[in-house]
Amino acid sequence: MTPIEDDGQRDIVDYNKQLEALNSPRWMSVPWLFAECYLYRRIHTYFALSTQWKTYDVFFRQKLSAFKSSQPAILELAAKYKSLMTQLREHIGTTRSSAEVEEAEWILFMEMCEICLWGNATDLSLLTSLTYEDIQELQGAEARKKAEMNILVNDLPAAYRVLKEAQKSGKMNRKVDIVLDNAGFELFVDLILAGYLLESGLATQIILHSKTMPWFVSDVIAADFQTLLYLLACPNDVFSSGNNDTAPQLPLSAEDLESLMFVFNHWSDIHSEGQLILRPHAFWTTAFSYWELPMQETRLLHDLRESELIVFKGDLNYRKLTADAMWDATTRFGDAIGPLGRGSGVRVLALRTCKADTVVGLPPGKDERLKAAECGGEESAAMKWAWSGKYAVVQFCDGKQ
């Protein structure tokens, strides 16, 4: 592995310092997290140093293809979103008792977060051989219900309590930050969660944190947000145009078009009004784990401390939160995230489908039972259960206590 050529960005110095500290290593002798980040950073450098290709996203076509393949799930969720937002605006159900309303609000919050959680099942850098039908199966409502039993740890009640208490306190400015993972369908469901939080009053502003360069194939950059809005505004241009990567699309009905336009208008409105803000930051594409955040980006940490809740999406964010270390699976989540844990001043909620060895916060004996059930007890594939995306964890740490 050789030093990355300087393309004018300040993170190059950090990458090369880390590389030097590893004594000019080979690919197979460095921490895996560093090797992955180094690879994608080096790829971007080739384009950044070019004359005509500086802003080119080499992964754009793959992102677009995956979005097109998600048509059934997108249409299903768009219709539900339109119905839900309409009900929230018209205050349908306010004749119920306060206990019934509270229960309905909690169930709705849980459903929204779980949709957001399983949206990560289409991570392009890991699920490279899925067929069109596989993607549809991963994203349908019925599949989500079946998947609930595979959430190994679920701290959503604690996260909901924090947002609800802030809402009841009358606090005027209640910000929720979402550190994004993948573009396409997953960004679509992230925005469904964001829109719901704003419309329900659980938040007054949503900050979306994206990458500043194409990253890990499918990660969100600023252009992906604008692309998504365009795809919603002109769905016939998207779903009626076939290509070699996707199966023929179903014709869009008048109801489909109405739902998609509703979603486009709502998200455009909250974005233009400053309730939904996209905020790219270069820290998310460094090779540093988030244990280094207090030392590397004090201003970013200060901004995050002003949030009621920070939602970290996906496997890579989870690995960086926990320093991608080989923790014992029963290690408390608050301990494994180190400087962002107890006393940090930030509230962390990780929504993660498991696709790598690192996992913490499991009940005693759970890891062993999963190894026996999923791997037949074979030591050579001991962590196979944690690689497939079949299982998930939803973990919360209140660093403001």
For each residue, the residues with C-beta under 8 A, 3 or more apart:
1: 19 22 24 25 26 27 30 35 38
2: 19 24
3: 15 16 19 20
4: 7 12 15 16 19 38 41 42 45
5: 12 45 49
6: 12
7: 4 12 44 45 48 49
8: 48
9: 12 48 282
10: 13 14 282
11: 14 15 41 282 285 286
12: 4 5 6 7 9 15 16 45
13: 10 16 17
14: 10 11 17 18 286 287 288
15: 3 4 11 12 18 19 37 38 41 286 287
16: 3 4 12 13 19 20
17: 13 14 20 21
18: 14 15 21 22 34 287
19: 1 2 3 4 15 16 22 24 25 38
20: 3 16 17 23 24
21: 17 18
22: 1 18 19 25 29 30 34
23: 20
24: 1 2 19 20
25: 1 19 22 29 30
26: 1 29 30
27: 1 30 35
28:
29: 22 25 26
30: 1 22 25 26 27 34 35 38
31: 34 35 324
32: 35 36 324
33: 36 37 287 289 319 320 324
34: 18 22 30 31 37 38 287
35: 1 27 30 31 32 38 39
36: 32 33 39 40 216
37: 15 33 34 40 41 285 286 287
38: 1 4 15 19 30 34 35 41 42 287
39: 35 36 42 43
40: 36 37 43 44 214 215 216 285
41: 4 11 15 37 38 44 45 213 285 287
42: 4 38 39 45 46
43: 39 40 46 47 58 214
44: 7 40 41 47 48 213 214 215
45: 4 5 7 12 41 42 48 49
46: 42 43 49 50
47: 43 44 50 53 54 55 56 58
48: 7 8 9 44 45 54 213
49: 5 7 45 46
50: 46 47 53 54
51: 54
52:
53: 47 50 56
54: 47 48 50 51
55: 47 223
56: 47 53
57: 60 63 214 221 223
58: 43 47 214
59: 62 63 124 214 217 218
60: 57 63 64 214 227
61: 64 65 245
62: 59 65 66 124 217 218 245
63: 57 59 60 66 67 124 183 184 218 224
64: 60 61 67 68 184 227
65: 61 62 68 69 243 245 246
66: 62 63 69 70 122 124 135 184 185 218
67: 63 64 70 74 183 184 185 188 228 231 238
68: 64 65 71 238 239 243 245 246 249
69: 65 66 132 135 136 245 246 247
70: 66 67 73 74 122 135 136 139 184 185 188
71: 68 74 75 239 249 250
72: 75 76 136 139 140 250
73: 70 76 77 136 139 140 185
74: 67 70 71 77 78 185 188 260
75: 71 72 78 79 252 256 259 260
76: 72 73 79 80 140 141
77: 73 74 80 81 115 188 189 192
78: 74 75 81 82 256 259 260 262 263
79: 75 76 82 83 255 256 259
80: 76 77 83 84
81: 77 78 84 85 192 195 196 259 262 263
82: 78 79 85 86 258 259 262 263
83: 79 80 86 87
84: 80 81 87 88 108 196
85: 81 82 88 89 195 196 199 262 266
86: 82 83 89 90
87: 83 84 90 92 93
88: 84 85 91 199 200
89: 85 86 199
90: 86 87
91: 88 94
92: 87
93: 87 96 100 101 104
94: 91 101
95:
96: 93 100 101 104
97: 100 101
98: 101 102
99: 102 103
100: 93 96 97 103 104
101: 93 94 96 97 98 104 105
102: 98 99 105 106
103: 99 100 106 107
104: 93 96 100 101 107 108
105: 101 102 108 109 164 200
106: 102 103 109 110 157 160
107: 103 104 110 111
108: 84 104 105 111 112 196 200
109: 105 106 112 113 156 160 163 196 200 202
110: 106 107 113 114 156 160
111: 107 108 114 115
112: 108 109 115 116 192 193 196 197
113: 109 110 116 117 156 159 193 351 394
114: 110 111 117 118 144 147 148 151
115: 77 111 112 118 119 144 189 192 193
116: 112 113 119 189 190 192 193 311 313 351
117: 113 114 120 151 351 352 353 392 394
118: 114 115 121 138 139 143 144 147 353 392
119: 115 116 122 139 182 185 186 188 189 190
120: 117 123 181 182 186 313 314 315 351 352 353 389
121: 118 127 138 139 353 389
122: 66 70 119 127 130 135 138 139 182 184 185 186 218
123: 120 126 127 181 182 186 218 314 315 353 355 389
124: 59 62 63 66 127 128 182 184 217 218
125: 128 216 217 218
126: 123 315 355 389
127: 121 122 123 124 130 389
128: 124 125
129:
130: 122 127 134 135 138
131: 134 135
132: 69 135 136 246 247
133: 136 137
134: 130 131 137 138
135: 66 69 70 122 130 131 132 138 139
136: 69 70 72 73 132 133 139 140
137: 133 134 140 143
138: 118 121 122 130 134 135 143
139: 70 72 73 118 119 121 122 135 136 143 185
140: 72 73 76 136 137 143 144
141: 76 144 145
142: 145 146
143: 118 137 138 139 140 146 147
144: 114 115 118 140 141 147 148
145: 141 142 148
146: 142 143 149
147: 114 118 143 144 150 151 392
148: 114 144 145 151
149: 146
150: 147 390 391 392
151: 114 117 147 148 154 391 392 393 394
152: 354 362 366 391 392 393
153: 333 361 362 363 393 394 395
154: 151 157 394
155: 158 159 349 394 395 396
156: 109 110 113 159 160 394 396
157: 106 154 160 161
158: 155 161 162 396 398
159: 113 155 156 162 163 309 347 349 396
160: 106 109 110 156 157 163 164
161: 157 158 164 165
162: 158 159 165 166 308 309 347 398
163: 109 159 160 166 167 174 176 197 202 203 308 309
164: 105 160 161 167 168 202
165: 161 162 168 169
166: 162 163 169 171 174 308
167: 163 164 171 174 201 202
168: 164 165
169: 165 166
170:
171: 166 167 174
172: 204
173: 204 205
174: 163 166 167 171 202 203 204 205 308
175: 203 204 205 206 207 306 307 308
176: 163 194 197 202 203 205 206 207 307 308 309 310 311
177: 206 207 209 304 307 309 310 311
178: 190 193 194 206 207 208 209 310 311 313
179: 209 284 310 311 312 313 317
180: 187 190 208 209 210 211 219 220 313
181: 120 123 186 219 220 313 314 315 316 317
182: 119 120 122 123 124 185 186 187 218 219 220 313 314
183: 63 67 186 187 218 219 220 221 224 227 228
184: 63 64 66 67 70 122 124 187 188 218 224 228
185: 66 67 70 73 74 119 122 139 182 188 189
186: 119 120 122 123 181 182 183 189 190 218 313 314
187: 180 182 183 184 190 191 220 224 225 228
188: 67 70 74 77 119 184 185 191 192 228
189: 77 115 116 119 185 186 192 193
190: 116 119 178 180 186 187 193 194 208 313
191: 187 188 194 195 228 267 276
192: 77 81 112 115 116 188 189 195 196
193: 112 113 115 116 178 189 190 196 197 311
194: 176 178 190 191 197 198 206 208 270 276
195: 81 85 191 192 198 199 266 267 270 276
196: 81 84 85 108 109 112 192 193 199 200 202
197: 112 163 176 193 194 200 202 203 206
198: 194 195 201 203 204 205 206 270 275 276
199: 85 88 89 195 196
200: 88 105 108 109 196 197
201: 167 198 204
202: 109 163 164 167 174 176 196 197
203: 163 174 175 176 197 198 206 308
204: 172 173 174 175 198 201 275
205: 173 174 175 176 198 274 275 276 277
206: 175 176 177 178 194 197 198 203 270 275 276 277
207: 175 176 177 178 277 279 303 307
208: 178 180 190 194 220 225 276 277 278 279
209: 177 178 179 180 279 280 281 284
210: 180 219 220 221 222 224 225 278 279 280 284
211: 180 214 215 219 220 221 280 284 285
212: 221 222 280 281 282 284 285
213: 41 44 48 221 285
214: 40 43 44 57 58 59 60 211 219 221
215: 40 44 211 219 221 284 285
216: 36 40 125 219 316
217: 59 62 124 125
218: 59 62 63 66 122 123 124 125 182 183 184 186
219: 180 181 182 183 210 211 214 215 216 316
220: 180 181 182 183 187 208 210 211 224 225
221: 57 183 210 211 212 213 214 215 224 280
222: 210 212 225 226 278 280
223: 55 57 226 227
224: 63 183 184 187 210 220 221 227 228
225: 187 208 210 220 222 228 229 278
226: 222 223 229 230
227: 60 64 183 223 224 230 231
228: 67 183 184 187 188 191 224 225 231 232
229: 225 226 232 233 264 267 268 271
230: 226 227 233 234
231: 67 227 228 234 235 237 238
232: 228 229 235 260 261 263 264 267
233: 229 230 261 264
234: 230 231 237 238
235: 231 232 238 239 252 256 257 260
236: 239 240 252 257
237: 231 234 240 241
238: 67 68 231 234 235 241
239: 68 71 235 236 249 250 252
240: 236 237 249 251 252
241: 237 238
242: 246 248 249
243: 65 68 246
244:
245: 61 62 65 68 69
246: 65 68 69 132 242 243 249
247: 69 132
248: 242
249: 68 71 239 240 242 246
250: 71 72 239
251: 240
252: 75 235 236 239 240 256 257 260
253: 256 257
254: 257 258
255: 79 258 259
256: 75 78 79 235 252 253 259 260
257: 235 236 252 253 254 260 261
258: 82 254 255 261 262
259: 75 78 79 81 82 255 256 262 263
260: 74 75 78 232 235 252 256 257 263 264
261: 232 233 257 258 264 265
262: 78 81 82 85 258 259 265 266
263: 78 81 82 232 259 260 266 267
264: 229 232 233 260 261 267 268
265: 261 262 268 269
266: 85 195 262 263 269 270
267: 191 195 229 232 263 264 270 271 276
268: 229 264 265 271 272
269: 265 266 272 273
270: 194 195 198 206 266 267 273 275 276
271: 229 267 268 275 276 277 278
272: 268 269
273: 269 270
274: 205 277
275: 198 204 205 206 270 271
276: 191 194 195 198 205 206 208 267 270 271
277: 205 206 207 208 271 274
278: 208 210 222 225 271
279: 207 208 209 210
280: 209 210 211 212 221 222 284
281: 209 212 284 297 300
282: 9 10 11 212 285 286
283: 286 288 293 296 297 300
284: 179 209 210 211 212 215 280 281
285: 11 37 40 41 211 212 213 215 282
286: 11 14 15 37 282 283 296
287: 14 15 18 33 34 37 38 41
288: 14 283 291 292 293 296 320
289: 33 292 319 320 321 322 323 324
290: 293 317 320 321 323 337 339 340
291: 288 323 337 338 339 340
292: 288 289 295 296
293: 283 288 290 296 297 300 301 339 340
294: 298 301 339 344
295: 292 298
296: 283 286 288 292 293
297: 281 283 293 300 301
298: 294 295 301 302
299: 302 303
300: 281 283 293 297 303 304
301: 293 294 297 298 304 305 346
302: 298 299 305 306
303: 207 299 300 306 307
304: 177 300 301 307 310 346
305: 301 302 344 345 346
306: 175 302 303
307: 175 176 177 207 303 304 310 346 347
308: 162 163 166 174 175 176 203 347
309: 159 162 163 176 177 347 349
310: 176 177 178 179 304 307 346 347 348 349
311: 116 176 177 178 179 193 349 350 351
312: 179 317 318 321 348 349 350 351 352
313: 116 120 178 179 180 181 182 186 190 317 351 352
314: 120 123 181 182 186 317 318 351 352 353
315: 120 123 126 181 318 319 352 353 354 355 356
316: 181 216 219 319 320
317: 179 181 290 312 313 314 320 321 350 352
318: 312 314 315 321 322 350 352 358 393
319: 33 289 315 316 322 324 356 358
320: 33 288 289 290 316 317 323 324
321: 289 290 312 317 318 336 337 340 348 350
322: 289 318 319 325 327 336 337 358 360
323: 289 290 291 320 336 338
324: 31 32 33 289 319 320 356 358
325: 322 336 358
326: 357 358
327: 322 331 336 358 359 360
328: 331 360
329: 359 360 361 362 366 367
330: 360 361 362 363 364 367
331: 327 328 335 336 360 361
332: 335 336 360 361
333: 153 336 337 341 350 360 361 395 396 397
334: 337 341 342 397 399
335: 331 332 338 341 360
336: 321 322 323 325 327 331 332 333 341 360 361
337: 290 291 321 322 333 334 340 341 348 397
338: 291 323 335 341
339: 290 291 293 294 344
340: 290 291 293 321 337 344 346 348 397 399
341: 333 334 335 336 337 338 344 348 397 399
342: 334 397 399 401
343: 399 401
344: 294 305 339 340 341 399
345: 305 399 400
346: 301 304 305 307 310 340 399 400
347: 159 162 307 308 309 310 396 397 398 399 400
348: 310 312 321 337 340 341 395 396 397 399
349: 155 159 309 310 311 312 394 395 396
350: 311 312 317 318 321 333 393 394 395 396
351: 113 116 117 120 311 312 313 314 392 394
352: 117 120 312 313 314 315 317 318 392 393 394 395
353: 117 118 120 121 123 314 315 389 391 392
354: 152 315 359 385 386 387 388 389 390 391 392 393
355: 123 126 315 386 387 388 389
356: 315 319 324 386 387
357: 326 383 386 387
358: 318 319 322 324 325 326 327
359: 327 329 354 362 367 386 393
360: 322 327 328 329 330 331 332 333 335 336 395
361: 153 329 330 331 332 333 336 393 395
362: 152 153 329 330 359 366 367 393
363: 153 330 366
364: 330
365: 368 369
366: 152 329 362 363 369 370
367: 329 330 359 362 370 371
368: 365 371 372
369: 365 366 372 373
370: 366 367 373 374 385 386 391
371: 367 368 374 375 377 382 383 384 385
372: 368 369 375 376 377
373: 369 370 385
374: 370 371 384 385
375: 371 372 378 381 382 384 385
376: 372
377: 371 372
378: 375 381 382
379: 382
380:
381: 375 378 384
382: 371 375 378 379
383: 357 371 386 387
384: 371 374 375 381 387 388
385: 354 370 371 373 374 375 388 390 391
386: 354 355 356 357 359 370 383 391
387: 354 355 356 357 383 384
388: 354 355 384 385 391
389: 120 121 123 126 127 353 354 355
390: 150 354 385
391: 150 151 152 353 354 370 385 386 388
392: 117 118 147 150 151 152 351 352 353 354
393: 151 152 153 318 350 352 354 359 361 362
394: 113 117 151 153 154 155 156 349 350 351 352
395: 153 155 333 348 349 350 352 360 361
396: 155 156 158 159 333 347 348 349 350
397: 333 334 337 340 341 342 347 348
398: 158 162 347 401
399: 334 340 341 342 343 344 345 346 347 348
400: 345 346 347
401: 342 343 398
